[in-house]
Structures are given as structure tokens and as C-alpha cells.
Amino acid sequence: MAEAMTTTRALFLLPVLIFAVIVGYFVWGLNPARDPSQVPSALVDKPVPAFDLGPLEGSGKAGLKSEHLADGRVTLVNFFASWCLPCRAEHPLLMGLAKEERVRVVAINYKDETANAVQWLSSLGDPYSRIGVDRSGRTAIDWGVSGVPETFVVDAEGRIRYQHIGPIHPRQLEEILLPLIDSLPQ
């Protein structure tokens, strides 16, 4: 009889415990101090994945291979697409970086129509020294990209040092990306 009573009490407490776990999850998710763009990347401090992407036809730029990212220069690798509105929002910052020549900026055009991408770069400006085309999305998967835009800082030896999810904002550029880029040996 006592054992049946304990089981019954446990069954009454189970919904309360489940509710508490759900509330805890939502409180964690809604915490204003939590930055959802700060997702840990399994690739940070690892070599860039092997890839070999052809050029964006009509852009006048060469394609992009993993070997290009291990040539002794720090590089910003930006995954973008012409259909991506946040890509348009961050584009002026990438243009500014390219003009400063503080870091080499390259791109991987993600699942895009060639004509649209070329027109987009023609109208907004082209900050990229190389553009590889990832029409299938396979390279993005290998890099752990969850959507565009995503930007990676790659050191001179071809190791990923930072992954930024979403559009780059001026504050993030000044407080995170540029100090990291400046700290890496060229």
C-alpha cells in the first residue's frame, strides 16, 4: 500500500517537473544577455575543409580552393547569396574592409543564380578578391554553415579562427573581428 502511494505521488509530480524543465528552457532562450549568433563551431581551430570551387562566371574573379586559404595571409571568407537580404545589409562593411586592405576578403556564393549574383555585385560593388560558387551547398555543409550570411576568419596557415553567424554589424566588426584579425600573424 505504501509503495502504491509513493508511485501515485511520483506520477503527480511528473507533470510539474516537465513544466519546470520547459520553463527553464524558455527562460534560457529569452535571456537578453544570450547572443544567438554565438553558436560554438566544431571547426574553430581546425584546418579549413578541403574544397575546390569554380569561379562565378562573368565576375572576372578566379574561383576558390582550400589551398588559397593557407598561403600566408589572414582571410575573411564570406558565404553570401544575391537573394539574401542580410547579405545586402552587411555588404557595405565588407566593401570597407576590402578598401582598407587590412584583410583579404573572399567569397563563396551559395546556391545562387549566376546572373543574379553578378548583377548584385555589379550594383553593390565587389569586395572579393576571389569568388567560388557553391551551387549544390556541399561546401557550406562541410564548413558547418547554417545559412547565409556567415563569415569565417581564417589564419595564414589555413585554420579557422572564428565563425560569425548572420550579418556582420559595425559593433561586431570593431569589437570582435578586427581585433582578432589584427592579432593573427600575417
NUVEXBA-221746 format. One record per residue: residue in three letters; residue number from 1; x, y, z of N, C-alpha, C in turn. Coordinates in pm, whole numbers, plus 50000, padded with zeros to 5 digits. Layout:
# NUVEXBA-221746
resn	resi	n.x	n.y	n.z	ca.x	ca.y	ca.z	c.x	c.y	c.z
ALA	NUM	X	Y	Z	X	Y	Z	X	Y	Z
...
END
This chain:
# NUVEXBA-221746
resn	resi	n.x	n.y	n.z	ca.x	ca.y	ca.z	c.x	c.y	c.z
MET	1	50081	49881	50000	50000	50000	50000	50087	50127	50000
ALA	2	50191	50131	50082	50279	50247	50089	50352	50266	49956
GLU	3	50387	50155	49891	50457	50162	49763	50364	50220	49655
ALA	4	50239	50184	49656	50141	50237	49560	50122	50386	49582
MET	5	50123	50431	49708	50106	50572	49739	50227	50652	49687
THR	6	50347	50598	49701	50468	50665	49654	50466	50677	49502
THR	7	50423	50574	49433	50413	50576	49288	50310	50679	49243
THR	8	50198	50688	49311	50094	50785	49277	50146	50927	49296
ARG	9	50217	50954	49403	50274	51087	49427	50376	51122	49318
ALA	10	50457	51025	49280	50556	51048	49176	50488	51084	49044
LEU	11	50378	51017	49015	50305	51047	48892	50245	51187	48894
PHE	12	50203	51235	49011	50151	51370	49022	50263	51475	49009
LEU	13	50383	51441	49052	50495	51534	49043	50557	51539	48903
LEU	14	50539	51435	48824	50598	51429	48691	50556	51547	48603
PRO	15	50428	51582	48592	50392	51699	48510	50455	51829	48561
VAL	16	50467	51842	48692	50528	51962	48749	50676	51969	48709
LEU	17	50745	51857	48715	50886	51854	48675	50903	51883	48526
ILE	18	50819	51827	48444	50825	51853	48299	50800	52001	48272
PHE	19	50701	52058	48338	50671	52200	48322	50791	52286	48363
ALA	20	50856	52251	48473	50971	52327	48521	51085	52322	48419
VAL	21	51108	52207	48357	51213	52195	48255	51180	52283	48135
ILE	22	51056	52282	48091	51014	52363	47976	51029	52511	48007
VAL	23	50986	52554	48125	51001	52694	48165	51149	52733	48169
GLY	24	51232	52647	48223	51376	52673	48228	51435	52691	48089
TYR	25	51393	52609	47996	51440	52620	47858	51401	52755	47797
PHE	26	51276	52797	47817	51232	52925	47762	51300	53043	47829
VAL	27	51322	53036	47958	51392	53144	48028	51534	53156	47974
TRP	28	51601	53044	47953	51736	53046	47897	51734	53106	47756
GLY	29	51638	53066	47674	51629	53115	47537	51596	53262	47526
LEU	30	51522	53315	47622	51482	53456	47619	51575	53548	47697
ASN	31	51680	53494	47754	51775	53572	47831	51836	53681	47741
PRO	32	51818	53809	47776	51870	53916	47689	52022	53919	47681
ALA	33	52091	53858	47774	52237	53856	47770	52289	53749	47675
ARG	34	52203	53657	47632	52244	53549	47544	52241	53598	47400
ASP	35	52350	53578	47328	52360	53618	47188	52340	53496	47100
PRO	36	52227	53486	47028	52202	53368	46948	52299	53350	46832
SER	37	52372	53454	46794	52470	53438	46687	52598	53372	46738
GLN	38	52612	53359	46867	52730	53295	46925	52706	53145	46941
VAL	39	52712	53075	46832	52695	52930	46833	52834	52870	46824
PRO	40	52870	52780	46915	53004	52723	46907	53021	52643	46778
SER	41	53133	52662	46714	53162	52592	46589	53260	52480	46615
ALA	42	53231	52364	46560	53320	52249	46574	53446	52268	46491
LEU	43	53447	52363	46399	53561	52381	46309	53662	52485	46357
VAL	44	53629	52562	46460	53724	52662	46507	53851	52592	46555
ASP	45	53965	52645	46513	54099	52594	46540	54133	52467	46460
LYS	46	54053	52440	46359	54081	52327	46270	54109	52381	46129
PRO	47	54180	52302	46047	54204	52347	45908	54072	52360	45832
VAL	48	54071	52450	45733	53952	52464	45651	53925	52331	45582
PRO	49	53798	52298	45562	53768	52174	45489	53822	52181	45346
ALA	50	53856	52066	45291	53905	52061	45153	53789	52093	45058
PHE	51	53814	52185	44964	53714	52219	44864	53783	52279	44743
ASP	52	53715	52277	44631	53765	52333	44506	53644	52383	44428
LEU	53	53622	52515	44433	53505	52574	44370	53544	52656	44248
GLY	54	53466	52639	44141	53488	52717	44020	53449	52862	44043
PRO	55	53489	52948	43948	53462	53092	43962	53317	53126	43931
LEU	56	53277	53243	43976	53147	53299	43940	53163	53357	43800
GLU	57	53110	53286	43701	53123	53327	43561	53067	53468	43542
GLY	58	53144	53551	43476	53101	53688	43450	53147	53788	43554
SER	59	53207	53738	43664	53253	53830	43768	53396	53877	43743
GLY	60	53467	53805	43659	53607	53839	43635	53700	53794	43746
LYS	61	53647	53719	43842	53727	53672	43955	53757	53523	43941
ALA	62	53870	53482	43996	53907	53341	43998	53823	53267	44101
GLY	63	53815	53136	44086	53745	53052	44183	53823	53042	44313
LEU	64	53781	52953	44398	53840	52944	44532	53861	52798	44570
LYS	65	53981	52769	44622	54017	52636	44671	54067	52649	44813
SER	66	54063	52538	44885	54112	52539	45023	54259	52580	45028
GLU	67	54337	52545	44927	54480	52582	44925	54501	52733	44924
HIS	68	54406	52806	44867	54419	52952	44863	54412	53014	45004
LEU	69	54359	52939	45099	54341	52992	45234	54455	52954	45328
ALA	70	54558	52893	45274	54675	52856	45355	54801	52909	45289
ASP	71	54794	53032	45240	54906	53088	45165	54979	53201	45238
GLY	72	54966	53205	45369	55040	53303	45447	54967	53435	45471
ARG	73	54838	53443	45433	54760	53565	45456	54635	53533	45537
VAL	74	54601	53622	45628	54475	53610	45702	54363	53645	45603
THR	75	54256	53567	45609	54149	53582	45511	54013	53581	45579
LEU	76	53925	53665	45530	53784	53664	45571	53709	53590	45461
VAL	77	53643	53480	45494	53565	53402	45398	53418	53430	45426
ASN	78	53350	53487	45325	53211	53527	45341	53121	53444	45250
PHE	79	53027	53370	45311	52924	53298	45236	52810	53396	45212
PHE	80	52772	53415	45085	52667	53512	45053	52583	53460	44937
ALA	81	52469	53526	44916	52383	53500	44801	52308	53628	44766
SER	82	52275	53644	44639	52205	53765	44595	52064	53773	44651
TRP	83	52004	53660	44683	51867	53657	44734	51861	53680	44885
CYS	84	51974	53699	44947	51986	53711	45093	51983	53858	45136
LEU	85	51874	53900	45201	51865	54040	45246	51968	54075	45353
PRO	86	51996	53990	45452	52101	54024	45548	52239	54038	45483
CYS	87	52261	53966	45372	52388	53980	45298	52401	54123	45244
ARG	88	52290	54176	45198	52288	54314	45146	52318	54412	45259
ALA	89	52267	54384	45378	52288	54474	45492	52434	54480	45535
GLU	90	52505	54368	45530	52645	54367	45574	52743	54407	45464
HIS	91	52696	54412	45341	52784	54434	45226	52867	54562	45235
PRO	92	52812	54676	45279	52896	54796	45291	53017	54777	45384
LEU	93	53001	54697	45489	53114	54671	45578	53223	54590	45508
LEU	94	53182	54494	45426	53279	54416	45350	53349	54503	45247
MET	95	53275	54595	45186	53336	54688	45091	53443	54774	45162
GLY	96	53410	54820	45282	53505	54900	45359	53630	54820	45395
LEU	97	53613	54695	45434	53728	54610	45467	53818	54590	45346
ALA	98	53756	54566	45232	53835	54546	45110	53914	54671	45073
LYS	99	53854	54789	45091	53923	54914	45059	54040	54939	45153
GLU	100	54022	54903	45280	54129	54922	45379	54248	54830	45353
GLU	101	54223	54718	45287	54324	54616	45262	54387	54564	45390
ARG	102	54309	54564	45496	54354	54515	45626	54354	54363	45629
VAL	103	54264	54306	45550	54250	54161	45543	54200	54126	45403
ARG	104	54242	54013	45354	54190	53967	45224	54048	53916	45245
VAL	105	53957	53956	45156	53817	53915	45165	53785	53830	45042
VAL	106	53742	53706	45066	53700	53616	44958	53557	53572	44985
ALA	107	53495	53513	44882	53354	53477	44898	53327	53338	44844
ILE	108	53222	53281	44901	53161	53160	44846	53015	53196	44821
ASN	109	52980	53196	44692	52843	53227	44651	52760	53101	44668
TYR	110	52657	53111	44752	52582	52995	44799	52448	52980	44728
LYS	111	52431	52869	44657	52303	52831	44595	52235	52949	44525
ASP	112	52307	53011	44435	52260	53133	44371	52258	53116	44220
GLU	113	52179	53196	44154	52179	53203	44008	52296	53293	43966
THR	114	52373	53248	43872	52493	53321	43829	52461	53464	43789
ALA	115	52362	53482	43703	52328	53617	43655	52287	53708	43770
ASN	116	52211	53655	43865	52168	53736	43980	52287	53778	44066
ALA	117	52379	53685	44089	52496	53715	44172	52585	53820	44105
VAL	118	52607	53805	43974	52690	53901	43901	52625	54039	43902
GLN	119	52495	54045	43881	52424	54173	43881	52428	54237	44020
TRP	120	52413	54155	44124	52416	54202	44263	52551	54267	44293
LEU	121	52660	54199	44255	52794	54253	44279	52820	54376	44193
SER	122	52766	54377	44074	52783	54491	43985	52714	54616	44042
SER	123	52598	54598	44102	52525	54714	44154	52572	54757	44292
LEU	124	52613	54662	44377	52654	54697	44513	52805	54714	44531
GLY	125	52881	54665	44434	53026	54666	44446	53076	54526	44479
ASP	126	53199	54499	44443	53258	54367	44462	53381	54376	44551
PRO	127	53367	54340	44679	53481	54349	44771	53572	54225	44768
TYR	128	53538	54125	44689	53603	53995	44698	53721	53982	44601
SER	129	53832	53927	44650	53945	53902	44562	53929	53771	44486
ARG	130	53850	53679	44539	53816	53552	44473	53672	53518	44509
ILE	131	53603	53451	44416	53466	53407	44443	53451	53264	44392
GLY	132	53423	53173	44483	53391	53036	44445	53241	53017	44448
VAL	133	53190	52930	44362	53046	52907	44353	53012	52771	44413
ASP	134	52926	52773	44513	52879	52651	44580	52731	52632	44544
ARG	135	52708	52589	44422	52571	52575	44373	52494	52466	44447
SER	136	52561	52356	44482	52494	52244	44549	52478	52264	44699
GLY	137	52560	52349	44758	52557	52369	44903	52647	52272	44978
ARG	138	52716	52184	44910	52802	52083	44975	52916	52148	45054
THR	139	52979	52248	44995	53090	52315	45064	53040	52384	45191
ALA	140	52924	52447	45183	52867	52513	45301	52843	52410	45412
ILE	141	52794	52293	45376	52773	52187	45476	52905	52148	45541
ASP	142	53009	52133	45458	53141	52096	45512	53196	52201	45607
TRP	143	53161	52327	45584	53206	52437	45670	53115	52453	45792
GLY	144	53004	52384	45796	52911	52398	45909	52821	52519	45898
VAL	145	52800	52569	45777	52717	52687	45756	52571	52649	45775
SER	146	52500	52729	45853	52357	52703	45876	52269	52792	45789
GLY	147	52325	52894	45730	52251	52986	45643	52340	53102	45608
VAL	148	52297	53181	45512	52378	53297	45473	52319	53423	45533
PRO	149	52399	53520	45563	52544	53520	45552	52611	53453	45672
GLU	150	52724	53397	45646	52815	53350	45751	52955	53387	45707
THR	151	53035	53425	45805	53170	53473	45777	53268	53403	45869
PHE	152	53382	53367	45813	53487	53297	45887	53616	53376	45878
VAL	153	53691	53379	45989	53826	53432	45987	53918	53312	45980
VAL	154	54004	53311	45878	54098	53201	45856	54238	53257	45870
ASP	155	54321	53192	45951	54457	53243	45973	54546	53213	45853
ALA	156	54671	53258	45860	54765	53246	45748	54800	53102	45714
GLU	157	54778	53012	45808	54807	52870	45784	54685	52791	45738
GLY	158	54571	52860	45722	54452	52792	45674	54367	52729	45783
ARG	159	54377	52780	45905	54296	52729	46016	54184	52829	46046
ILE	160	54066	52776	46068	53952	52861	46101	53969	52911	46244
ARG	161	53966	53043	46262	53983	53102	46394	53855	53158	46452
TYR	162	53756	53184	46366	53631	53241	46415	53522	53220	46312
GLN	163	53402	53193	46360	53285	53182	46274	53180	53281	46322
HIS	164	53133	53365	46230	53028	53462	46262	52902	53424	46187
ILE	165	52797	53399	46260	52668	53361	46202	52581	53484	46189
GLY	166	52526	53504	46070	52440	53619	46045	52518	53736	45990
PRO	167	52449	53848	45967	52517	53964	45911	52612	54027	46013
ILE	168	52720	54079	45962	52816	54150	46047	52762	54290	46070
HIS	169	52761	54333	46196	52721	54468	46232	52846	54548	46266
PRO	170	52842	54680	46253	52962	54760	46279	53025	54732	46416
ARG	171	52943	54718	46518	52998	54694	46652	53074	54562	46658
GLN	172	53018	54458	46596	53085	54327	46595	53216	54335	46516
LEU	173	53214	54412	46408	53335	54429	46329	53444	54495	46414
GLU	174	53408	54603	46483	53506	54677	46562	53551	54603	46688
GLU	175	53460	54533	46754	53491	54473	46884	53539	54329	46875
ILE	176	53505	54258	46768	53541	54116	46761	53631	54086	46642
LEU	177	53581	54114	46522	53653	54071	46401	53787	54142	46381
LEU	178	53786	54275	46384	53912	54346	46359	54019	54319	46464
PRO	179	53985	54317	46594	54090	54282	46690	54146	54141	46667
LEU	180	54059	54047	46632	54108	53912	46603	54199	53912	46480
ILE	181	54154	53977	46373	54234	53983	46251	54370	54046	46278
ASP	182	54370	54156	46355	54496	54224	46386	54588	54141	46475
SER	183	54532	54052	46554	54612	53970	46645	54677	53850	46575
LEU	184	54629	53816	46458	54684	53698	46388	54806	53737	46305
PRO	185	54910	53655	46311	55029	53687	46229	54999	53673	46080
GLN	186	55054	53769	46003	55034	53767	45856	55160	53718	45790
END
